[in-house]
Amino acid sequence: MRNLIQRIAASATGGDNTGKTYEDVIPDYSSMGYKKFELYATGRGASPDYSKGSKYYADMAKKHGLTYSSFHLPPIKDNDPASFEDALKWAQFAEELEIPVCVFNSFKKESYVSLLTRMIDEVEKRKFKFNLVVQIHEGRAIETLEDIVDVLNEVTHPRVSALHELGSFHALGISWKKVIDTFWPRIGLFHLKDMIGPQSVPFGTGEVDFKALFDEVDKIGYKGDFVIELSPVDKENTNRYIREALQYLNQFA
């Protein structure tokens, strides 16, 4: 048994798509059967309010029977000390919530490695326990598989690895299997989408062979989490699709 139900997280993108706040989506997702949730520091509808403090978010998760799978640090701007300090502030927030994986992002490829190196140095110095993952993301520094290869070749720290962003790779015509073959064992987190070409579709209606994916995950021995992401055309149905995604993936448990 894979115990998938304990390893599947809902993403804060649900708040984006529905216009709901963190306080709205947390009880929703808990009632659907989710046990984990992925937080974004900023820029998402369901992002936390830093002024409420980490304890508020720890208590909310506990109240609804959830833990946090992962946390998106805010992207760091080049040559902007305030931006780096803001990311550190949120890193401390994530540490206080005992989140195991933080997603690192910046805007320019030229400075990505130096900023990531600075961040992992700070993580080590402050004795934070979480690991960092490198994410492919349109419009930011890392946009291709080769970009991640370049970064991980330069930043060899064992607590830095790749985020398997299945939807983005599929949209680029890169199979989930090629991503695993390229980066394993340096994969720290999976983001899952079902896709037809570049378009996100409800789980079970697209081109992604999830049975084969989970069989491969078993084979390589990945023990981390899987975050459900959706970017539906009909955003008003996001909550239904999030519920159905968990029901669909549960058949592979």
C-alpha positions in Angstrom: 0.0 0.0 0.0 1.3 3.4 -1.0 -0.8 5.3 1.7 -1.4 8.0 -0.9 -4.2 9.6 1.0 -1.7 10.7 3.6 0.7 12.1 1.0 -1.6 14.1 -1.3 -1.9 17.8 -0.7 -4.3 20.4 -2.1 -2.7 23.5 -3.5 -3.5 27.1 -2.6 -4.2 27.6 -6.3 -7.7 26.5 -5.3 -8.2 29.9 -3.6 -7.0 31.6 -6.8 -9.5 29.9 -9.0 -12.5 30.4 -6.7 -11.6 33.7 -5.1 -11.8 32.1 -1.6 -9.5 32.9 1.3 -7.3 30.5 3.3 -10.1 30.4 5.9 -12.6 29.3 3.2 -10.5 26.6 1.5 -9.0 24.9 4.6 -12.4 23.5 5.9 -13.4 22.7 2.3 -10.4 20.6 1.6 -10.5 18.9 5.0 -14.1 17.9 4.4 -13.1 16.5 1.0 -10.6 14.1 2.7 -7.4 16.0 2.2 -4.8 15.6 4.9 -2.2 18.1 3.6 -2.2 21.6 2.1 0.5 23.6 0.2 0.9 27.2 1.2 2.1 30.2 -1.0 3.6 33.1 0.9 2.2 35.7 -1.4 0.3 36.1 -4.7 -2.4 33.5 -4.1 -6.0 33.9 -3.0 -5.5 31.5 -0.1 -2.1 32.9 1.0 -1.5 33.4 4.7 -1.6 36.8 6.4 1.9 37.2 8.0 0.5 39.5 10.7 -1.6 36.7 12.1 1.5 34.8 13.0 2.5 31.2 12.4 0.7 29.9 15.5 -2.6 30.9 14.0 -1.9 28.8 10.9 -0.6 25.9 12.9 -3.8 26.0 15.0 -6.0 26.2 11.9 -4.4 23.2 10.3 -4.7 21.2 13.5 -8.3 22.2 13.9 -9.1 20.8 10.5 -6.9 17.7 10.7 -4.3 19.0 8.2 -0.6 19.4 8.0 1.4 21.5 5.5 3.2 19.6 2.7 5.2 22.5 1.3 5.6 26.3 1.1 6.3 28.7 -1.7 8.8 31.3 -0.7 8.2 34.7 -2.4 10.4 35.2 -5.5 13.6 37.1 -4.8 14.3 40.1 -7.0 17.9 40.6 -8.3 20.0 43.2 -6.4 17.2 43.8 -3.9 18.2 43.2 -0.3 14.7 43.8 1.0 13.4 41.1 -1.3 15.9 38.6 0.1 15.1 39.6 3.7 11.4 39.1 2.9 12.0 35.6 1.7 14.0 34.9 4.9 11.1 36.2 6.9 8.8 33.8 5.2 11.4 31.0 5.5 11.3 31.5 9.3 7.5 31.3 9.1 7.7 28.0 7.3 10.1 26.6 9.8 7.8 27.5 12.7 5.1 25.6 10.9 7.4 22.6 10.6 7.0 22.5 6.8 9.4 20.0 5.3 9.9 21.5 1.8 10.1 25.1 0.6 10.0 26.1 -3.1 12.7 28.6 -4.1 12.1 31.2 -6.9 13.8 34.3 -8.3 13.3 36.3 -11.5 16.6 36.2 -13.3 18.6 33.1 -14.4 21.9 35.0 -14.2 21.6 35.5 -10.4 19.5 32.4 -9.6 22.4 30.2 -8.5 24.0 32.9 -6.3 20.7 33.7 -4.6 19.9 30.0 -4.1 23.3 29.5 -2.6 22.8 32.5 -0.2 19.4 31.0 0.8 20.7 27.6 1.6 23.6 29.1 3.5 21.1 31.0 5.6 19.0 27.9 6.1 22.0 26.1 7.4 23.2 28.9 9.6 19.7 29.3 11.2 19.4 25.5 11.6 16.1 25.4 9.6 15.0 21.8 9.0 13.3 22.2 5.7 14.8 21.4 2.3 14.6 23.6 -0.8 13.3 22.6 -4.3 14.0 24.3 -7.6 10.8 24.9 -9.7 10.2 25.4 -13.4 7.9 28.4 -13.8 6.9 30.4 -16.8 8.1 34.0 -16.6 10.7 33.4 -14.0 14.3 32.4 -14.0 13.9 28.7 -14.5 11.7 27.8 -17.5 13.2 24.6 -19.0 14.4 21.2 -17.9 17.9 22.2 -18.9 17.7 25.3 -16.6 17.1 23.0 -13.6 20.0 20.7 -14.7 22.3 23.7 -14.8 21.2 24.9 -11.4 21.6 21.5 -9.7 25.0 21.0 -11.3 26.2 24.2 -9.7 24.3 23.9 -6.4 25.2 20.4 -5.2 24.1 20.9 -1.6 22.2 17.7 -0.5 19.2 19.7 0.7 18.6 21.3 -2.7 16.6 19.2 -5.3 14.1 19.5 -8.1 10.4 20.0 -8.0 8.8 17.6 -10.5 6.3 20.1 -12.0 4.4 17.6 -14.1 2.0 20.1 -15.7 4.6 22.5 -16.8 6.9 19.8 -18.2 3.9 18.1 -20.0 3.0 21.5 -21.6 6.6 21.6 -22.9 6.3 18.1 -24.4 8.6 16.5 -21.7 7.2 13.3 -20.2 7.0 12.8 -16.4 9.3 9.7 -16.9 12.0 11.8 -18.6 11.9 14.2 -15.6 12.3 11.3 -13.1 15.1 9.8 -15.2 16.9 13.1 -15.4 16.8 14.2 -11.7 16.2 11.2 -9.5 17.3 10.9 -6.7 17.3 14.7 -6.5 13.5 15.1 -6.6 12.1 16.6 -3.4 8.4 17.2 -4.3 5.8 16.3 -7.0 3.2 18.7 -8.4 0.5 16.8 -10.2 -1.8 17.9 -13.0 -3.7 16.0 -15.6 -3.1 17.6 -19.0 -4.1 17.5 -22.6 -1.3 19.2 -24.4 -0.7 22.5 -22.6 -4.1 22.6 -21.0 -4.9 21.5 -17.4 -8.0 19.3 -17.3 -9.9 17.4 -14.6 -8.0 14.4 -13.2 -8.7 11.2 -15.1 -9.7 13.0 -18.3 -6.3 13.8 -19.7 -3.2 12.3 -21.1 -1.2 11.5 -17.9 -0.9 7.8 -17.0 -1.1 8.1 -13.2 -1.0 4.4 -12.7 2.3 4.2 -14.5 3.6 7.2 -12.7 2.8 5.8 -9.2 4.3 2.5 -10.2 7.5 4.3 -11.2 7.5 6.3 -8.0 7.3 3.0 -6.0 10.1 1.6 -8.1 12.5 4.5 -7.3 11.5 4.7 -3.7 10.2 8.3 -3.5 8.6 8.8 -0.1 7.5 12.5 -0.3 4.3 14.3 -1.1 2.2 14.9 -4.2 0.5 18.3 -4.6 -2.7 18.5 -6.6 -2.8 21.5 -9.0 -5.6 22.6 -11.3 -6.0 25.4 -13.8 -9.4 24.7 -15.2 -11.0 26.8 -17.9 -14.3 26.8 -15.9 -12.9 28.1 -12.6 -16.3 28.1 -11.0 -16.0 24.3 -10.8 -12.6 24.3 -9.2 -13.8 22.9 -5.9 -15.6 20.0 -7.6 -12.5 19.2 -9.6 -10.3 19.3 -6.4 -12.7 16.9 -4.7 -12.8 14.6 -7.7 -9.0 14.7 -8.1 -8.6 13.1 -4.7 -11.3 10.5 -5.4 -9.6 9.7 -8.7 -6.1 9.3 -7.3 -7.4 7.3 -4.3 -7.8 4.3 -6.7 -4.0 4.0 -6.8 -3.6 4.1 -3.0 
